[in-house]
């Protein structure tokens, strides 16, 4: 789970948002693992961990990374409808033709 406890300094995720964030993190980890697979034999474990963390940060925390990652995720399913409150507006009355104004 990404953020299961309320954080005083940050937002609390709803269960739906938490599920979406977990799915995004799984996809990001998979992409990073695929991208770094050919480099693993050539870098130290510490270097690999740094590259992995850097790429994960880019995908999960930057606007461009988030946008690219969002394109790879399945579209959200709308399974319920929220209520929309209709704003009340003052009624306008039009003067009848031929009446005094």
MOPAC internal coordinates of N, CA, C and O (Angstrom, degrees):
PM7 1SCF
backbone

  N    0.0000 0     0.00 0     0.00 0    0    0    0
  C    1.4440 1     0.00 0     0.00 0    1    0    0
  C    1.5173 1   109.57 1     0.00 0    2    1    0
  O    1.2310 1   121.21 1   -38.98 1    3    2    1
  N    1.2859 1   115.29 1   141.02 1    3    2    1
  C    1.4540 1   120.60 1  -176.56 1    5    3    2
  C    1.5182 1   111.89 1   -77.38 1    6    5    3
  O    1.2310 1   119.48 1   130.49 1    7    6    5
  N    1.3153 1   118.61 1   -49.51 1    7    6    5
  C    1.4583 1   121.57 1  -174.38 1    9    7    6
  C    1.5277 1   108.79 1  -148.29 1   10    9    7
  O    1.2310 1   120.77 1   -98.93 1   11   10    9
  N    1.3347 1   116.13 1    81.07 1   11   10    9
  C    1.4560 1   118.71 1  -173.88 1   13   11   10
  C    1.5220 1   113.46 1   -86.67 1   14   13   11
  O    1.2310 1   119.55 1   167.79 1   15   14   13
  N    1.3298 1   118.46 1   -12.21 1   15   14   13
  C    1.4518 1   121.27 1  -179.94 1   17   15   14
  C    1.5247 1   109.53 1  -117.61 1   18   17   15
  O    1.2310 1   120.38 1   -34.10 1   19   18   17
  N    1.3198 1   116.88 1   145.90 1   19   18   17
  C    1.4606 1   118.39 1   176.55 1   21   19   18
  C    1.5241 1   109.97 1   -62.38 1   22   21   19
  O    1.2310 1   120.70 1   -39.94 1   23   22   21
  N    1.3097 1   116.26 1   140.06 1   23   22   21
  C    1.4442 1   122.27 1   178.47 1   25   23   22
  C    1.5181 1   107.68 1  -112.56 1   26   25   23
  O    1.2310 1   120.75 1   -52.65 1   27   26   25
  N    1.3156 1   116.17 1   127.35 1   27   26   25
  C    1.4551 1   120.07 1  -177.00 1   29   27   26
  C    1.5296 1   110.48 1   -61.43 1   30   29   27
  O    1.2310 1   120.75 1   142.91 1   31   30   29
  N    1.3256 1   116.18 1   -37.09 1   31   30   29
  C    1.4610 1   120.27 1  -176.73 1   33   31   30
  C    1.5219 1   113.85 1   -88.93 1   34   33   31
  O    1.2310 1   119.70 1   170.03 1   35   34   33
  N    1.3136 1   118.18 1    -9.97 1   35   34   33
  C    1.4559 1   119.97 1  -175.39 1   37   35   34
  C    1.5088 1   111.89 1  -135.57 1   38   37   35
  O    1.2310 1   120.56 1    -6.72 1   39   38   37
  N    1.3203 1   116.53 1   173.28 1   39   38   37
  C    1.4624 1   120.33 1  -178.18 1   41   39   38
  C    1.5272 1   111.68 1   -75.18 1   42   41   39
  O    1.2310 1   121.33 1   -26.60 1   43   42   41
  N    1.2976 1   115.07 1   153.40 1   43   42   41
  C    1.4530 1   121.82 1   174.74 1   45   43   42
  C    1.5156 1   107.92 1   -96.45 1   46   45   43
  O    1.2310 1   120.43 1   -48.28 1   47   46   45
  N    1.3183 1   116.79 1   131.72 1   47   46   45
  C    1.4573 1   120.90 1  -179.23 1   49   47   46
  C    1.5192 1   110.83 1   -85.78 1   50   49   47
  O    1.2310 1   121.19 1   -40.33 1   51   50   49
  N    1.3187 1   115.33 1   139.67 1   51   50   49
  C    1.4551 1   119.86 1   172.50 1   53   51   50
  C    1.5280 1   107.55 1   -71.80 1   54   53   51
  O    1.2310 1   119.49 1   -16.62 1   55   54   53
  N    1.3198 1   118.58 1   163.38 1   55   54   53
  C    1.4683 1   119.69 1   178.08 1   57   55   54
  C    1.5335 1   112.96 1   -56.57 1   58   57   55
  O    1.2310 1   120.36 1   142.66 1   59   58   57
  N    1.3324 1   116.91 1   -37.34 1   59   58   57
  C    1.4613 1   120.21 1   179.18 1   61   59   58
  C    1.5302 1   110.84 1   -66.74 1   62   61   59
  O    1.2310 1   120.78 1   136.70 1   63   62   61
  N    1.3375 1   116.11 1   -43.30 1   63   62   61
  C    1.4657 1   120.52 1   178.97 1   65   63   62
  C    1.5223 1   111.05 1   -65.73 1   66   65   63
  O    1.2310 1   120.91 1   142.47 1   67   66   65
  N    1.3301 1   115.86 1   -37.53 1   67   66   65
  C    1.4587 1   120.33 1   178.76 1   69   67   66
  C    1.5277 1   110.81 1   -64.73 1   70   69   67
  O    1.2310 1   120.56 1   138.93 1   71   70   69
  N    1.3217 1   116.53 1   -41.07 1   71   70   69
  C    1.4622 1   121.12 1   177.75 1   73   71   70
  C    1.5268 1   110.81 1   -63.58 1   74   73   71
  O    1.2310 1   120.51 1   137.23 1   75   74   73
  N    1.3357 1   116.63 1   -42.77 1   75   74   73
  C    1.4612 1   121.26 1   177.86 1   77   75   74
  C    1.5259 1   111.21 1   -63.83 1   78   77   75
  O    1.2310 1   120.41 1   139.79 1   79   78   77
  N    1.3302 1   116.82 1   -40.21 1   79   78   77
  C    1.4635 1   120.94 1   179.59 1   81   79   78
  C    1.5256 1   110.64 1   -66.95 1   82   81   79
  O    1.2310 1   120.20 1   140.46 1   83   82   81
  N    1.3342 1   117.22 1   -39.54 1   83   82   81
  C    1.4613 1   120.82 1   176.81 1   85   83   82
  C    1.5269 1   111.01 1   -62.86 1   86   85   83
  O    1.2310 1   120.41 1   137.52 1   87   86   85
  N    1.3233 1   116.82 1   -42.48 1   87   86   85
  C    1.4684 1   120.89 1   178.77 1   89   87   86
  C    1.5279 1   110.08 1   -63.95 1   90   89   87
  O    1.2310 1   120.24 1   137.73 1   91   90   89
  N    1.3237 1   117.14 1   -42.27 1   91   90   89
  C    1.4703 1   120.89 1   178.89 1   93   91   90
  C    1.5227 1   110.49 1   -63.26 1   94   93   91
  O    1.2310 1   120.17 1   138.64 1   95   94   93
  N    1.3245 1   117.27 1   -41.36 1   95   94   93
  C    1.4579 1   120.79 1   179.28 1   97   95   94
  C    1.5228 1   111.19 1   -64.72 1   98   97   95
  O    1.2310 1   120.13 1   139.98 1   99   98   97
  N    1.3188 1   117.36 1   -40.02 1   99   98   97
  C    1.4740 1   120.51 1   177.74 1  101   99   98
  C    1.5253 1   110.80 1   -62.14 1  102  101   99
  O    1.2310 1   120.64 1   134.54 1  103  102  101
  N    1.3330 1   116.39 1   -45.46 1  103  102  101
  C    1.4695 1   120.10 1   179.13 1  105  103  102
  C    1.5221 1   109.98 1   -63.80 1  106  105  103
  O    1.2310 1   120.13 1   136.86 1  107  106  105
  N    1.3250 1   117.36 1   -43.14 1  107  106  105
  C    1.4632 1   121.28 1   179.98 1  109  107  106
  C    1.5310 1   110.71 1   -61.56 1  110  109  107
  O    1.2310 1   120.37 1   135.26 1  111  110  109
  N    1.3276 1   116.90 1   -44.74 1  111  110  109
  C    1.4763 1   119.54 1   179.34 1  113  111  110
  C    1.5193 1   111.56 1   -62.78 1  114  113  111
  O    1.2310 1   120.68 1   141.03 1  115  114  113
  N    1.3279 1   116.31 1   -38.97 1  115  114  113
  C    1.4619 1   120.44 1   178.55 1  117  115  114
  C    1.5298 1   111.20 1   -64.95 1  118  117  115
  O    1.2310 1   120.78 1   135.73 1  119  118  117
  N    1.3310 1   116.11 1   -44.27 1  119  118  117
  C    1.4648 1   120.29 1   178.83 1  121  119  118
  C    1.5244 1   111.67 1   -62.13 1  122  121  119
  O    1.2310 1   120.87 1   136.19 1  123  122  121
  N    1.3151 1   115.94 1   -43.81 1  123  122  121
  C    1.4692 1   120.58 1  -179.26 1  125  123  122
  C    1.5291 1   109.87 1   -65.54 1  126  125  123
  O    1.2310 1   119.96 1   136.65 1  127  126  125
  N    1.3147 1   117.69 1   -43.35 1  127  126  125
  C    1.4649 1   120.66 1   178.96 1  129  127  126
  C    1.5258 1   110.79 1   -60.70 1  130  129  127
  O    1.2310 1   120.31 1   137.32 1  131  130  129
  N    1.3322 1   117.01 1   -42.68 1  131  130  129
  C    1.4648 1   120.69 1   178.05 1  133  131  130
  C    1.5275 1   111.48 1   -64.81 1  134  133  131
  O    1.2310 1   120.80 1   138.54 1  135  134  133
  N    1.3312 1   116.08 1   -41.46 1  135  134  133
  C    1.4624 1   120.33 1  -178.22 1  137  135  134
  C    1.5271 1   112.14 1   -67.64 1  138  137  135
  O    1.2310 1   119.98 1   145.80 1  139  138  137
  N    1.3238 1   117.65 1   -34.20 1  139  138  137
  C    1.4641 1   121.03 1  -175.80 1  141  139  138
  C    1.5267 1   113.93 1   -95.60 1  142  141  139
  O    1.2310 1   119.66 1   175.93 1  143  142  141
  N    1.3087 1   118.25 1    -4.07 1  143  142  141
  C    1.4679 1   121.05 1  -175.18 1  145  143  142
  C    1.5238 1   112.73 1   -55.60 1  146  145  143
  O    1.2310 1   120.20 1   137.00 1  147  146  145
  N    1.3188 1   117.23 1   -43.00 1  147  146  145
  C    1.4707 1   119.39 1  -177.67 1  149  147  146
  C    1.5226 1   112.88 1   -74.38 1  150  149  147
  O    1.2310 1   119.69 1   164.47 1  151  150  149
  N    1.3343 1   118.19 1   -15.53 1  151  150  149
  C    1.4567 1   121.39 1   179.96 1  153  151  150
  C    1.5289 1   112.97 1   -92.01 1  154  153  151
  O    1.2310 1   120.24 1   161.32 1  155  154  153
  N    1.3263 1   117.14 1   -18.68 1  155  154  153
  C    1.4693 1   121.07 1  -174.12 1  157  155  154
  C    1.5291 1   113.30 1   -54.01 1  158  157  155
  O    1.2310 1   118.89 1   136.96 1  159  158  157
  N    1.3281 1   119.73 1   -43.04 1  159  158  157
  C    1.4725 1   118.25 1  -179.99 1  161  159  158
  C    1.5297 1   113.91 1   -67.94 1  162  161  159
  O    1.2310 1   120.34 1   164.39 1  163  162  161
  N    1.3194 1   116.96 1   -15.61 1  163  162  161
  C    1.4643 1   120.18 1  -173.01 1  165  163  162
  C    1.5262 1   114.38 1  -103.53 1  166  165  163
  O    1.2310 1   119.75 1   174.53 1  167  166  165
  N    1.3143 1   118.08 1    -5.47 1  167  166  165
  C    1.4698 1   120.83 1  -179.92 1  169  167  166
  C    1.5248 1   109.59 1  -125.02 1  170  169  167
  O    1.2310 1   121.39 1   -22.82 1  171  170  169
  N    1.3316 1   114.94 1   157.18 1  171  170  169
  C    1.4667 1   119.61 1   177.87 1  173  171  170
  C    1.5313 1   109.38 1   -69.39 1  174  173  171
  O    1.2310 1   121.03 1   -14.60 1  175  174  173
  N    1.3168 1   115.64 1   165.40 1  175  174  173
  C    1.4614 1   119.91 1   177.46 1  177  175  174
  C    1.5258 1   110.87 1   -60.39 1  178  177  175
  O    1.2310 1   120.84 1   140.59 1  179  178  177
  N    1.3220 1   116.00 1   -39.41 1  179  178  177
  C    1.4666 1   120.07 1   179.03 1  181  179  178
  C    1.5336 1   110.92 1   -66.45 1  182  181  179
  O    1.2310 1   120.57 1   138.55 1  183  182  181
  N    1.3204 1   116.52 1   -41.45 1  183  182  181
  C    1.4667 1   120.69 1   178.06 1  185  183  182
  C    1.5236 1   111.67 1   -64.57 1  186  185  183
  O    1.2310 1   121.23 1   140.02 1  187  186  185
  N    1.3281 1   115.25 1   -39.98 1  187  186  185
  C    1.4618 1   119.94 1   177.86 1  189  187  186
  C    1.5249 1   110.34 1   -63.13 1  190  189  187
  O    1.2310 1   120.49 1   135.47 1  191  190  189
  N    1.3357 1   116.66 1   -44.53 1  191  190  189
  C    1.4669 1   120.93 1  -179.74 1  193  191  190
  C    1.5268 1   110.62 1   -62.32 1  194  193  191
  O    1.2310 1   120.03 1   141.84 1  195  194  193
  N    1.3328 1   117.55 1   -38.16 1  195  194  193
  C    1.4632 1   120.95 1   178.37 1  197  195  194
  C    1.5283 1   111.43 1   -67.32 1  198  197  195
  O    1.2310 1   120.39 1   136.27 1  199  198  197
  N    1.3248 1   116.86 1   -43.73 1  199  198  197
  C    1.4688 1   120.56 1   177.36 1  201  199  198
  C    1.5265 1   110.67 1   -62.18 1  202  201  199
  O    1.2310 1   120.89 1   136.23 1  203  202  201
  N    1.3248 1   115.89 1   -43.77 1  203  202  201
  C    1.4623 1   121.05 1  -179.99 1  205  203  202
  C    1.5275 1   110.89 1   -61.32 1  206  205  203
  O    1.2310 1   120.29 1   133.59 1  207  206  205
  N    1.3253 1   117.05 1   -46.41 1  207  206  205
  C    1.4688 1   121.30 1   179.90 1  209  207  206
  C    1.5198 1   111.00 1   -63.86 1  210  209  207
  O    1.2310 1   120.60 1   140.11 1  211  210  209
  N    1.3215 1   116.45 1   -39.89 1  211  210  209
  C    1.4633 1   120.59 1  -179.63 1  213  211  210
  C    1.5300 1   111.23 1   -64.42 1  214  213  211
  O    1.2310 1   120.48 1   134.54 1  215  214  213
  N    1.3166 1   116.68 1   -45.46 1  215  214  213
  C    1.4647 1   120.26 1   179.93 1  217  215  214
  C    1.5296 1   111.67 1   -67.64 1  218  217  215
  O    1.2310 1   120.40 1   139.81 1  219  218  217
  N    1.3206 1   116.84 1   -40.19 1  219  218  217
  C    1.4675 1   119.81 1   177.34 1  221  219  218
  C    1.5262 1   110.54 1   -62.23 1  222  221  219
  O    1.2310 1   120.70 1   138.24 1  223  222  221
  N    1.3258 1   116.26 1   -41.76 1  223  222  221
  C    1.4664 1   119.78 1   178.22 1  225  223  222
  C    1.5253 1   109.99 1   -61.58 1  226  225  223
  O    1.2310 1   120.23 1   134.73 1  227  226  225
  N    1.3188 1   117.16 1   -45.27 1  227  226  225
  C    1.4672 1   120.65 1  -179.80 1  229  227  226
  C    1.5286 1   111.45 1   -58.75 1  230  229  227
  O    1.2310 1   120.38 1   138.30 1  231  230  229
  N    1.3247 1   116.89 1   -41.70 1  231  230  229
  C    1.4658 1   120.38 1  -178.94 1  233  231  230
  C    1.5276 1   113.55 1   -73.93 1  234  233  231
  O    1.2310 1   120.47 1   144.66 1  235  234  233
  N    1.3213 1   116.70 1   -35.34 1  235  234  233
  C    1.4597 1   119.91 1  -172.45 1  237  235  234
  C    1.5332 1   114.32 1   -95.96 1  238  237  235
  O    1.2310 1   119.84 1   160.43 1  239  238  237
  N    1.3468 1   117.90 1   -19.57 1  239  238  237
  C    1.4600 1   118.57 1  -170.37 1  241  239  238
  C    1.5259 1   115.41 1  -121.64 1  242  241  239
  O    1.2310 1   119.78 1   165.47 1  243  242  241
  N    1.3138 1   118.02 1   -14.53 1  243  242  241
  C    1.4592 1   118.40 1  -179.83 1  245  243  242
  C    1.5307 1   109.76 1   -99.17 1  246  245  243
  O    1.2310 1   120.07 1   -29.64 1  247  246  245
  N    1.3208 1   117.47 1   150.36 1  247  246  245
  C    1.4744 1   119.48 1   179.34 1  249  247  246
  C    1.5321 1   113.15 1   -56.57 1  250  249  247
  O    1.2310 1   120.35 1   137.01 1  251  250  249
  N    1.3294 1   116.94 1   -42.99 1  251  250  249
  C    1.4627 1   119.65 1  -179.48 1  253  251  250
  C    1.5234 1   111.09 1   -67.08 1  254  253  251
  O    1.2310 1   120.36 1   138.25 1  255  254  253
  N    1.3214 1   116.92 1   -41.75 1  255  254  253
  C    1.4583 1   120.71 1   178.81 1  257  255  254
  C    1.5126 1   111.97 1   -64.43 1  258  257  255
  O    1.2310 1   120.64 1   136.38 1  259  258  257
  N    1.3365 1   116.39 1   -43.62 1  259  258  257
  C    1.4679 1   120.67 1   178.19 1  261  259  258
  C    1.5252 1   111.00 1   -61.22 1  262  261  259
  O    1.2310 1   120.67 1   139.16 1  263  262  261
  N    1.3261 1   116.33 1   -40.84 1  263  262  261
  C    1.4697 1   120.33 1  -179.56 1  265  263  262
  C    1.5293 1   110.22 1   -65.46 1  266  265  263
  O    1.2310 1   120.41 1   135.62 1  267  266  265
  N    1.3186 1   116.83 1   -44.38 1  267  266  265
  C    1.4679 1   120.04 1   179.11 1  269  267  266
  C    1.5215 1   111.41 1   -64.58 1  270  269  267
  O    1.2310 1   120.67 1   138.54 1  271  270  269
  N    1.3171 1   116.32 1   -41.46 1  271  270  269
  C    1.4607 1   120.35 1   179.39 1  273  271  270
  C    1.5292 1   110.78 1   -66.21 1  274  273  271
  O    1.2310 1   120.20 1   140.23 1  275  274  273
  N    1.3159 1   117.22 1   -39.77 1  275  274  273
  C    1.4752 1   121.28 1  -179.60 1  277  275  274
  C    1.5270 1   110.97 1   -61.45 1  278  277  275
  O    1.2310 1   120.37 1   146.42 1  279  278  277
  N    1.3320 1   116.90 1   -33.58 1  279  278  277
  C    1.4700 1   119.94 1   178.76 1  281  279  278
  C    1.5215 1   112.50 1   -66.58 1  282  281  279
  O    1.2310 1   120.66 1   155.60 1  283  282  281
  N    1.3269 1   116.35 1   -24.40 1  283  282  281
  C    1.4603 1   120.69 1  -177.95 1  285  283  282
  C    1.5263 1   113.18 1   -90.92 1  286  285  283
  O    1.2310 1   120.48 1   165.93 1  287  286  285
  N    1.3252 1   116.69 1   -14.07 1  287  286  285
  C    1.4613 1   120.52 1  -179.29 1  289  287  286
  C    1.5236 1   110.68 1   -84.01 1  290  289  287
  O    1.2310 1   120.35 1   -28.81 1  291  290  289
  N    1.3326 1   116.93 1   151.19 1  291  290  289
  C    1.4597 1   118.77 1   176.27 1  293  291  290
  C    1.5277 1   110.21 1   -65.02 1  294  293  291
  O    1.2310 1   121.00 1   -29.84 1  295  294  293
  N    1.3129 1   115.70 1   150.16 1  295  294  293
  C    1.4643 1   120.78 1   179.17 1  297  295  294
  C    1.5195 1   109.24 1   -64.26 1  298  297  295
  O    1.2310 1   120.50 1   -38.87 1  299  298  297
  N    1.3268 1   116.65 1   141.13 1  299  298  297
  C    1.4670 1   118.59 1   178.65 1  301  299  298
  C    1.5254 1   111.22 1   -65.04 1  302  301  299
  O    1.2310 1   120.82 1   -33.51 1  303  302  301
  N    1.3191 1   116.04 1   146.49 1  303  302  301
  C    1.4627 1   122.28 1  -179.72 1  305  303  302
  C    1.5290 1   108.01 1   -97.34 1  306  305  303
  O    1.2310 1   120.97 1   -52.32 1  307  306  305
  N    1.3031 1   115.75 1   127.68 1  307  306  305
  C    1.4557 1   120.41 1   176.37 1  309  307  306
  C    1.5204 1   106.90 1   -90.93 1  310  309  307
  O    1.2310 1   121.35 1   -70.33 1  311  310  309
  N    1.3352 1   115.03 1   109.67 1  311  310  309
  C    1.4571 1   118.65 1  -176.75 1  313  311  310
  C    1.5228 1   112.88 1  -113.39 1  314  313  311
  O    1.2310 1   120.71 1  -177.03 1  315  314  313
  N    1.3174 1   116.25 1     2.97 1  315  314  313
  C    1.4594 1   119.43 1   175.83 1  317  315  314
  C    1.5177 1   108.41 1  -155.25 1  318  317  315
  O    1.2310 1   121.60 1   -17.14 1  319  318  317
  N    1.2940 1   114.54 1   162.86 1  319  318  317
  C    1.4493 1   120.09 1  -177.39 1  321  319  318
  C    1.5218 1   109.38 1  -116.88 1  322  321  319
  O    1.2310 1   121.07 1   -43.33 1  323  322  321
  N    1.3080 1   115.56 1   136.67 1  323  322  321
  C    1.4573 1   119.65 1   175.30 1  325  323  322
  C    1.5083 1   109.33 1   -88.65 1  326  325  323
  O    1.2310 1   120.68 1   -12.17 1  327  326  325
  N    1.2938 1   116.30 1   167.83 1  327  326  325
  C    1.4529 1   119.84 1   178.89 1  329  327  326
  C    1.5205 1   109.13 1   -90.55 1  330  329  327
  O    1.2310 1   121.39 1   -40.16 1  331  330  329
  N    1.3046 1   114.94 1   139.84 1  331  330  329
  C    1.4471 1   121.36 1   177.66 1  333  331  330
  C    1.5128 1   107.70 1  -110.68 1  334  333  331
  O    1.2310 1   121.20 1   -55.38 1  335  334  333
  N    1.2966 1   115.31 1   124.62 1  335  334  333
  C    1.4559 1   120.12 1  -179.67 1  337  335  334
  C    1.5173 1   108.05 1   -89.88 1  338  337  335
  O    1.2310 1   121.11 1   -54.37 1  339  338  337
  N    1.3082 1   115.48 1   125.63 1  339  338  337
  C    1.4534 1   120.47 1   179.97 1  341  339  338
  C    1.5242 1   108.40 1   -81.32 1  342  341  339
  O    1.2310 1   121.09 1   -54.77 1  343  342  341
  N    1.3089 1   115.53 1   125.23 1  343  342  341
  C    1.4617 1   120.03 1  -179.83 1  345  343  342
  C    1.5244 1   109.18 1   -69.65 1  346  345  343
  O    1.2310 1   120.97 1   -43.87 1  347  346  345
  N    1.3182 1   115.75 1   136.13 1  347  346  345
  C    1.4579 1   118.58 1   178.34 1  349  347  346
  C    1.5270 1   108.50 1   -83.11 1  350  349  347
  O    1.2310 1   121.51 1   -41.26 1  351  350  349
  N    1.2965 1   114.72 1   138.74 1  351  350  349
  C    1.4617 1   119.14 1   179.42 1  353  351  350
  C    1.5251 1   108.43 1  -126.84 1  354  353  351
  O    1.2310 1   120.65 1   -33.07 1  355  354  353
  N    1.3209 1   116.36 1   146.93 1  355  354  353
  C    1.4616 1   118.28 1   179.16 1  357  355  354
  C    1.5209 1   109.87 1   -65.23 1  358  357  355
  O    1.2310 1   120.97 1   -39.83 1  359  358  357
  N    1.3184 1   115.74 1   140.17 1  359  358  357
  C    1.4619 1   120.25 1   179.86 1  361  359  358
  C    1.5191 1   109.58 1   -75.86 1  362  361  359
  O    1.2310 1   121.69 1   -43.33 1  363  362  361
  N    1.2643 1   114.37 1   136.67 1  363  362  361
  C    1.4540 1   119.18 1   176.04 1  365  363  362
  C    1.5178 1   108.36 1  -102.63 1  366  365  363
  O    1.2310 1   121.38 1   -42.49 1  367  366  365
  N    1.2977 1   114.96 1   137.51 1  367  366  365
  C    1.4546 1   118.71 1   177.69 1  369  367  366
  C    1.5125 1   107.68 1  -114.38 1  370  369  367
  O    1.2310 1   121.66 1   -40.02 1  371  370  369
  N    1.2814 1   114.42 1   139.98 1  371  370  369
  C    1.4589 1   119.85 1   178.72 1  373  371  370
  C    1.5211 1   108.20 1  -103.50 1  374  373  371
  O    1.2310 1   122.06 1   -38.89 1  375  374  373
  N    1.3026 1   113.66 1   141.11 1  375  374  373
  C    1.4813 1   118.58 1   178.62 1  377  375  374
  C    1.5217 1   107.86 1   -71.52 1  378  377  375
  O    1.2310 1   121.53 1   -37.20 1  379  378  377
  N    1.3251 1   114.68 1   142.80 1  379  378  377
  C    1.4579 1   119.42 1   178.45 1  381  379  378
  C    1.5062 1   109.28 1   -73.12 1  382  381  379
  O    1.2310 1   121.47 1   -29.30 1  383  382  381
  N    1.2905 1   114.78 1   150.70 1  383  382  381
  C    1.4573 1   119.84 1   179.54 1  385  383  382
  C    1.5184 1   109.70 1   -63.32 1  386  385  383
  O    1.2310 1   121.11 1   -45.73 1  387  386  385
  N    1.3191 1   115.48 1   134.27 1  387  386  385
  C    1.4624 1   120.56 1   176.87 1  389  387  386
  C    1.5102 1   113.10 1    84.97 1  390  389  387
  O    1.2310 1   118.76 1  -178.15 1  391  390  389
  N    1.3004 1   119.98 1     1.85 1  391  390  389
  C    1.4768 1   120.58 1   178.41 1  393  391  390
  C    1.5213 1   110.10 1   -93.06 1  394  393  391
  O    1.2310 1   121.19 1   -18.86 1  395  394  393
  N    1.3081 1   115.34 1   161.14 1  395  394  393
  C    1.4651 1   120.53 1   177.61 1  397  395  394
  C    1.5246 1   110.03 1   -73.03 1  398  397  395
  O    1.2310 1   121.46 1   -36.60 1  399  398  397
  N    1.2893 1   114.80 1   143.40 1  399  398  397
  C    1.4718 1   118.21 1  -179.41 1  401  399  398
  C    1.4756 1   111.41 1  -102.03 1  402  401  399
  O    1.2310 1   120.10 1   180.00 1  403  402  401

